Amino acid sequence: MSPSAPAPAAPAATSPTAAAAAPPPPPPPPPPPPCGCCLICAAGEGDSCGRKEDPPCGDSLDCRYPMGKRFAKGVCQCKLSAQVCGSDGRTYDNICQLKAVSRKALQHGLPAVAQVQKGACESGHLQSSSPRYKFNFIADVVEKIAPAVVHIELFLRHPLFGRNVPLSSGSGFIMSDSGLIVTNAHVVSSTNAISGRQQLKVQLQNGDTYEATIKDIDKKSDIATIKIHPKKKLPVLLLGHSADLRPGEFVVAIGSPFALQNTVTTGIVSTAQRDGKELGLRDSDMDYIQTDAIINYGNSGGPLVNLDGEVIGINTLKVTAGISFAIPSDRITQFLTESQDKQSKDGKKRFIGIRMLTITPALVEELKHTNADFPDVRSGIYVHEVVPNSPSHRGGIQDGDIIVKVNGRPLMTSSDLQEAVMNESPLLLEVRRGNDDLLFNIEPEVVM
């Protein structure tokens, strides 16, 4: 045999020209593109490896050799063997396979394929087995209660400078879908010596802001209810039974310290019966809930809830780090019951002495026929007649006036004004008279 005979055999494995004449070996898998295949893009992916002069592959990479030959030139590739489920509903052997399909889809103008979970698609969603979802009960509670927690600010309209002076801020929680809110009395009241009109503003989790009025307040117990007039039904929280609390129970405190919406702290119940006199509150007749959940300035008035999402207290007082106190929910229930009874007993009719009509487009058109100078208004209350010697008559309201706001709130229907008359005092009425906007303070009278 000629010495040159073996020469063609060697290129048969490496030369494409020689391979055409011989039976082709199975093609090797195409190498992945450098740094684009791994779930975590590791340094060195796609680099040479396996030879003495080559550095080792990085974390999560393996040195893969051609044809299984070690100590030949290899390539750093991903250690991937776990199945993944794609957004197209298919199960892929690894993330590289999914990304390759995704790239092809994009090249053909189709939506990209994303990983939706680890494991096969048939295995169910990650939440069913992942500890993150299985044991994250605090996050479940917060997700449930946060929409019903509000931020409250008390302002004073400065009589000289005409600007709003902040007096206090805190938190509260919604008790009725029509806008009844429970909070601390000290959040919505102030002993500031500056005179002027105080104004309460409530901000919901979605950013909506409303003016609020105080419905009832008990400064001794430090509980108050305020009312807003939302445009739609609101999410609410339910009161639990604080008498059922056990030391060691997990609790969650949520509020708006320093105006940071929905700040969450967690802890346990240290005791459910800490006498107020032990805290230096001499006039207190209440047992407080003691917890190590952090309650900061601004958390006051926010809810303390159990793992069922029930309110078991109002965050009220911080003594030091790790020692905070809350008013028990059973005391809140008592306050709400007494407040309702008081309103029922005091349910005498109040009036301001006007006969009124709700402004509608049809009414405006009709009034313009009789009075060409009738103002262009879209909402409000038309004063058809003022009763002689009534609060409105003495306060300066006249026939033909249009009441557009009460205590800073726009009036949409006559029932809005009737509700304000029954529940608020005094009433600051903004009146459109011709082309002028006037303000009147009216004190409703009780009908005996």
BELWO-V436234 format. One record per pair of residues at least 4 apart in sequence whose ideal C-beta (glycine too) atoms are under 7 Angstrom apart, sorted by the first residue. I is the first residue (numbers start at 1). J is the second residue. Records with the same first field share a line. If there is no record, write none. Layout:
I->J + J
This chain:
1->5
6->10
8->12 + 18
11->15 + 18
12->18 + 19 + 22
15->19
16->20
18->22
19->24
28->66
31->75
32->37 + 77 + 96
33->37
34->45 + 46
35->41 + 45 + 46
37->45 + 78 + 96 + 99
38->42 + 45 + 60 + 78
39->95
40->60
41->45
42->58 + 59 + 60 + 61
43->58
44->57 + 58 + 61 + 76
45->61 + 76 + 78
46->75 + 76
47->76
48->54 + 73 + 75
49->54 + 57 + 63 + 74 + 75 + 76
50->54 + 63 + 65 + 70 + 71 + 72 + 73 + 74
51->73
57->61 + 62 + 63 + 76
58->76
60->78 + 79
61->76 + 77 + 78 + 79
62->77 + 79
63->74 + 76
64->74 + 75 + 77
65->69 + 70 + 72 + 74
66->72
78->96
80->94 + 95 + 96
81->94
82->94 + 118
83->91 + 92 + 93 + 119 + 120
84->92 + 94 + 95 + 98 + 115 + 118
85->91 + 116 + 117 + 119 + 120 + 121
86->90 + 92 + 98 + 113 + 114 + 115 + 116
87->113 + 114 + 116
88->113
89->121
90->121
91->120 + 121
92->97 + 98
93->97
95->99 + 115
96->100
97->101
98->102 + 113 + 115
99->103
100->104
101->105 + 113
102->106 + 112 + 113
103->107
104->108
105->110 + 111 + 112 + 113
106->110 + 112
117->125 + 126
118->126
119->123
124->128
126->130 + 133
127->133
129->134
130->134
131->135
132->136
136->140
137->141 + 307
138->142 + 252 + 266
139->143
140->144
141->145 + 252 + 305 + 307 + 309
142->146 + 252 + 254 + 264
144->309
145->149 + 237 + 254 + 303 + 305 + 309
146->205 + 254 + 262
147->205 + 235
148->173 + 174 + 235 + 236 + 237
149->171 + 173 + 205 + 254 + 255 + 262 + 302 + 303
150->171 + 172 + 173 + 174 + 181 + 202 + 203 + 204
151->171 + 203 + 256 + 259 + 261
152->169 + 170 + 171 + 172 + 183 + 187 + 188 + 200 + 202 + 301
153->166 + 169 + 201
154->167 + 168 + 188 + 190 + 198 + 200
155->164 + 165 + 166 + 167 + 198 + 199 + 201
156->165 + 167 + 192 + 194 + 196 + 198
157->164 + 196 + 197 + 199
158->162 + 163 + 165 + 194 + 196
159->195 + 196
164->199
165->194
167->190 + 192
168->187 + 190
169->259 + 298
170->183 + 184 + 187 + 298 + 300 + 301
171->183 + 255 + 256 + 298 + 299 + 300 + 301 + 302
172->181 + 182 + 183 + 301 + 302
173->181 + 182 + 237 + 302 + 303 + 311
174->181 + 234 + 235 + 236 + 237
175->180 + 181 + 182 + 236 + 237
176->180 + 236
177->233 + 234 + 236
179->227 + 228 + 229 + 230 + 234
180->215 + 225 + 227
181->202 + 212 + 225 + 226 + 228
182->225 + 314 + 332
183->187 + 188 + 224 + 226 + 301
184->222 + 223 + 224 + 300 + 301 + 314 + 316
185->189 + 217 + 218 + 219 + 222 + 223 + 224
186->222 + 300
187->300 + 301
188->200 + 214 + 224 + 226
189->217 + 219
190->198
199->211
200->211 + 212 + 226
201->209 + 211
202->209 + 210 + 212 + 228
203->207 + 209
204->208
205->261 + 262
210->228 + 229 + 230
211->408 + 409
212->226 + 227 + 228
213->226 + 227 + 407 + 424
214->224 + 226
215->225 + 226 + 227 + 423
216->224 + 225 + 339
217->224
218->223 + 335
220->283
221->286 + 327 + 331 + 335
222->316 + 327
223->314 + 327 + 332 + 335
225->339
229->409
230->234
237->303 + 311
238->310 + 311
239->310 + 311 + 329 + 332 + 333
240->306 + 308 + 310 + 311 + 312 + 329
241->329 + 330
242->272 + 289 + 312 + 313 + 328 + 329 + 330
243->330
245->249 + 269 + 272 + 289 + 312
246->269
247->269 + 270 + 271
248->268 + 269
249->268 + 269 + 306
250->266 + 268 + 307
251->267 + 268 + 269 + 291 + 293 + 304 + 305 + 306 + 312
252->264 + 266 + 305
253->265 + 293 + 295 + 299 + 302 + 304 + 315
254->262 + 264 + 302 + 303
255->263 + 298 + 299 + 302 + 315
256->260 + 261 + 263 + 298
257->263 + 296 + 297 + 298 + 299
258->298
259->298
265->293 + 294
266->293
267->291 + 292 + 293
268->291 + 292
269->289 + 291
270->290 + 291 + 292
271->290
272->289
273->287
274->278 + 279 + 287 + 288 + 290 + 325
275->287
276->281 + 284 + 286 + 288
277->281 + 282 + 284
279->288 + 325
286->327 + 331
287->328
288->325 + 326 + 327
289->304 + 313 + 325 + 326 + 328
290->323 + 325
291->304 + 324 + 326
292->322 + 323
293->324
294->324
295->299 + 315 + 318 + 324
296->318
299->315
300->315 + 316
301->314 + 315
302->315
303->311 + 314
304->312 + 313 + 314 + 315 + 326
305->309 + 310 + 311 + 312
306->310 + 312
311->329
312->329
313->326 + 327 + 328 + 329
314->326 + 327 + 332
315->326
316->325 + 326 + 327
317->324 + 325
318->324
319->323 + 324
327->331 + 332
329->333
330->334
331->335
332->336
333->337
334->338
335->339
336->340
337->341
338->342
339->343
340->344
341->345
342->346
343->347
348->446 + 447
349->447
350->421 + 422 + 444 + 445 + 446 + 447
351->421 + 444 + 445 + 447
352->390 + 391 + 392 + 421 + 427 + 442 + 444
353->386 + 387 + 390 + 391 + 392 + 393
354->383 + 386 + 387 + 392 + 397
355->384 + 385
356->381 + 382 + 383 + 384 + 414 + 417
357->363 + 382 + 384
358->381 + 413 + 414
359->363 + 364 + 377 + 379 + 380 + 381 + 382 + 402
361->365
362->366
363->367 + 382
364->368 + 374 + 377
367->371 + 374
368->372 + 374
373->434
375->402 + 432 + 434 + 435
377->402 + 404 + 432
379->410 + 411 + 412
380->402 + 403 + 404 + 411 + 432
381->402 + 403 + 411 + 414 + 417
382->402
383->397 + 399 + 400 + 401 + 403
385->399
386->390 + 392 + 393 + 397 + 398 + 399
387->393
388->393
389->393
391->395 + 442 + 443 + 444 + 445
392->397 + 442
393->397
395->440 + 441 + 442
396->440
397->401 + 431 + 440
401->431 + 433
402->431 + 432
403->411 + 417 + 429 + 431
404->410 + 411 + 430 + 432
405->409 + 410 + 411 + 430
406->411 + 417 + 420 + 427 + 429
407->420 + 424 + 427 + 428
411->416 + 417
412->416
414->418
415->419
416->420
417->421
418->422
419->423
420->424 + 427
421->427 + 444
425->443 + 444
426->441 + 442 + 443
427->442 + 444
428->439 + 441
429->440 + 442
430->437 + 439
431->438 + 440
432->437
433->438
